[in-house]
Amino acid sequence: MNDKQVRRLAMSGVMAALVFVMTYLPKVPVPVTGGYVHLGDGMVFLAAMLLGPMGVAAAAVGSALSDLVGGYMAYLVPTFLIKGAMALVAWKLYKPGNWLQTALAFILAEAVMVAGYFAFEAVLYGVPAALGAIGPNAIQGVAGVAVGLLCATLVPRLKAVTK
């Protein structure tokens, strides 16, 4: 491995840890499904913006680790897939310097999250409970978009520091 690859791998680990911390610590419980609302989605977007495809892996791993440590074993694989898909959508659609396209990328990524958890929770708990979780997931999505857009303003500076 060359120096650039080592730095990129290390940054991926740091981003996975940041996604984990922001998903695990500041959480608001959702009684309908036993889940929680958190700010980790903003870090999912930051990982995608900073690291591209490696950010997809960091987002998936960091989010899944939160479920593992938090005791949400049933959500481990779905979270890995859903948060990875979110990061992938954000990475593919994000355009540096284009606020509107960035906002749309994040909104679409959050729609993937809401739809993904709805589908999983409909199977796990039934459609009524899954419908009840759409509101809290949408609130989490709005918070994720807001945090992601704030992070987008920092990305040029962060990329300069991480090079």
C-alpha positions as CSV (number, residue, x, y, z in Angstrom):
1,M,0.0,0.0,0.0
2,N,1.2,3.4,-0.8
3,D,0.9,6.5,1.4
4,K,-2.2,7.8,-0.3
5,Q,-4.0,4.4,0.1
6,V,-3.1,4.2,3.8
7,R,-4.4,7.8,4.4
8,R,-7.6,6.9,2.6
9,L,-8.1,3.8,4.6
10,A,-7.4,5.6,7.8
11,M,-9.8,8.4,6.9
12,S,-12.4,5.7,6.1
13,G,-12.0,4.3,9.6
14,V,-12.3,7.8,11.2
15,M,-15.5,8.4,9.2
16,A,-16.9,5.0,10.2
17,A,-16.2,6.0,13.8
18,L,-17.8,9.4,13.4
19,V,-20.9,7.9,11.7
20,F,-21.1,5.4,14.7
21,V,-20.8,8.1,17.4
22,M,-23.3,10.4,15.8
23,T,-25.7,7.5,15.3
24,Y,-25.3,5.9,18.7
25,L,-25.1,8.8,21.1
26,P,-27.6,11.6,20.4
27,K,-30.8,9.5,19.9
28,V,-34.5,9.9,20.5
29,P,-36.5,6.7,20.9
30,V,-39.3,5.7,18.5
31,P,-41.8,3.6,20.6
32,V,-43.7,2.2,17.5
33,T,-40.7,0.1,16.4
34,G,-38.3,0.3,19.3
35,G,-35.8,2.2,17.1
36,Y,-34.5,5.7,17.4
37,V,-33.9,9.0,15.6
38,H,-30.3,10.2,15.4
39,L,-27.9,12.6,13.6
40,G,-25.8,10.0,12.0
41,D,-27.2,10.5,8.5
42,G,-25.4,13.8,8.3
43,M,-22.2,11.9,8.8
44,V,-23.2,9.4,6.2
45,F,-23.4,12.3,3.8
46,L,-20.1,13.7,4.9
47,A,-18.4,10.3,4.4
48,A,-19.8,10.1,0.9
49,M,-18.7,13.6,0.0
50,L,-15.2,13.2,1.4
51,L,-14.4,9.6,0.4
52,G,-16.6,8.6,-2.5
53,P,-16.9,4.8,-2.7
54,M,-14.9,4.4,0.5
55,G,-17.4,6.6,2.2
56,V,-20.1,4.2,1.2
57,A,-18.3,1.5,3.1
58,A,-17.6,3.8,6.1
59,A,-21.3,4.8,6.3
60,A,-22.5,1.2,6.1
61,V,-20.0,0.0,8.7
62,G,-20.4,2.9,11.2
63,S,-24.2,2.7,11.1
64,A,-24.3,-1.1,11.5
65,L,-21.9,-0.9,14.4
66,S,-24.3,1.4,16.2
67,D,-27.0,-1.3,15.8
68,L,-24.6,-4.0,17.0
69,V,-23.5,-2.0,20.1
70,G,-27.0,-0.8,20.8
71,G,-28.5,-4.3,20.8
72,Y,-30.5,-3.9,17.6
73,M,-29.3,-7.2,16.1
74,A,-32.4,-7.6,13.8
75,Y,-31.5,-4.2,12.2
76,L,-27.8,-5.0,11.6
77,V,-27.9,-6.2,8.0
78,P,-30.7,-4.0,6.9
79,T,-29.0,-0.9,8.4
80,F,-25.7,-1.9,6.6
81,L,-27.5,-2.1,3.3
82,I,-29.8,0.9,3.7
83,K,-27.1,3.3,5.0
84,G,-24.7,2.0,2.3
85,A,-27.4,2.7,-0.3
86,M,-27.9,6.2,1.1
87,A,-24.3,7.0,0.9
88,L,-24.1,5.6,-2.6
89,V,-27.0,7.8,-3.8
90,A,-25.5,10.8,-2.1
91,W,-22.0,10.2,-3.6
92,K,-23.3,9.6,-7.1
93,L,-25.6,12.6,-7.2
94,Y,-23.6,15.1,-5.1
95,K,-22.1,18.0,-7.0
96,P,-19.5,20.1,-5.1
97,G,-20.5,23.8,-5.2
98,N,-24.0,23.1,-6.4
99,W,-26.2,23.6,-3.3
100,L,-29.5,22.7,-5.0
101,Q,-28.2,19.4,-6.5
102,T,-26.5,18.5,-3.2
103,A,-29.8,19.1,-1.4
104,L,-31.7,17.0,-3.9
105,A,-29.0,14.2,-3.6
106,F,-29.4,14.2,0.1
107,I,-33.3,14.2,0.0
108,L,-33.3,11.3,-2.5
109,A,-30.8,9.4,-0.2
110,E,-33.1,10.0,2.8
111,A,-36.1,8.7,0.7
112,V,-34.1,5.5,0.2
113,M,-33.7,5.3,4.0
114,V,-37.4,5.9,4.7
115,A,-38.4,3.4,2.0
116,G,-35.8,0.8,3.1
117,Y,-36.8,0.9,6.7
118,F,-40.5,0.9,5.8
119,A,-40.0,-2.3,3.8
120,F,-38.0,-4.0,6.5
121,E,-40.3,-3.0,9.3
122,A,-43.4,-4.0,7.4
123,V,-42.0,-7.5,7.2
124,L,-40.7,-7.5,10.8
125,Y,-43.6,-5.7,12.6
126,G,-46.4,-5.4,10.0
127,V,-47.5,-2.6,7.8
128,P,-49.3,-0.5,10.5
129,A,-46.2,-0.3,12.7
130,A,-44.0,0.4,9.6
131,L,-46.4,3.2,8.6
132,G,-46.1,4.6,12.2
133,A,-42.3,4.8,11.8
134,I,-42.4,6.8,8.5
135,G,-42.9,10.1,10.5
136,P,-39.9,9.6,12.8
137,N,-37.8,8.4,9.9
138,A,-38.7,11.4,7.9
139,I,-37.8,13.7,10.8
140,Q,-34.5,11.9,11.0
141,G,-34.1,12.5,7.2
142,V,-34.8,16.2,7.5
143,A,-32.2,16.4,10.3
144,G,-29.7,14.4,8.1
145,V,-30.2,16.7,5.1
146,A,-29.7,19.8,7.3
147,V,-26.5,18.4,8.9
148,G,-25.3,17.1,5.5
149,L,-25.8,20.5,3.9
150,L,-23.9,22.2,6.8
151,C,-21.1,19.6,6.3
152,A,-21.1,20.3,2.5
153,T,-19.9,23.8,3.3
154,L,-16.9,22.4,5.1
155,V,-15.9,19.7,2.6
156,P,-13.5,21.9,0.6
157,R,-11.6,22.7,3.7
158,L,-11.7,19.2,5.0
159,K,-10.5,17.8,1.7
160,A,-7.5,20.2,1.8
161,V,-6.6,19.0,5.3
162,T,-6.9,15.3,4.5
163,K,-4.7,15.4,1.4
